[in-house]
Amino acid sequence: MISDKNGIHNFFGYMSLSMEDKLRLIKNAGFDCTSLWGVEADGAGEEDAMSLFRTAESLGLETEFIHAPYELTGYIFEYGTKGEKAYKTIEKNILLCGRLGIPVLVAHITAWHHPKRVTKKGIERLSALTALAEKNGVRMAAENIKLTYALKALDTIDSPFLGFCYDSGHALCFGNQKDPLPDYASRLAALHLHDNDSSGDLHALPGSGKGDWKKTAGIIKDSPYTGALHLEVNADNTPAYASLPPEEFLEKALASLGYIRSLL
């Protein structure tokens, strides 16, 4: 059964605000949990991530997952340097999650604009990372983006420690791909809930675009997912939100999760 907790990624726009101030605003708005950006393969950003985790913890905000930087992780199936850096990036973030007690790591395992095939080397890397995740008590969640071919890796690696992160906005605006939620709902480990008008990846509030939220909510309800309803929205991408004070935007964001809950 889905949790009654509501979450939002700490990167929700308003670039002039510090990440610490955004966490305070998230807490004050009534959210229960958040998600944080991860670290690079060489460890860059680790001190910032740990500091933000401690800030969230002090505010009483649960960190539901870390999102690994995606510039390189999408090349996990490639041979050579890019593939190895993808592996190292995910490895570093699994270890960080394990150290901080964060239960889920979200990662892109496809590149945005470079369709590749699922390779034996990529499966070997993901299998090793899944074993590392299990050892550290972390569930890795592969996110759907523009190219969903690599989600077939979940069919090959049958482990509860390799799950699926459903990004509702990606499924809508990259409509040339089949919506992966029905096929992988049984592996749900994290949610990125947002909406758009199908013209681009706007990260708008649920209910403001063309998303079929009754259908989405029904599939999530019927799945074994027990996590929070978690937003990945950005006020800066939509003129209707850009003029709002952050407090008002977060109020509307929380209300959008109430709308989804009414459909469960």
Summary of the structure (lengths in Angstrom):
residues: 264
radius of gyration: 17.3
end to end distance: 10.5
largest distance: 49.1
contacts: 924
relative contact order: 0.15
helix: 46%
strand: 16%
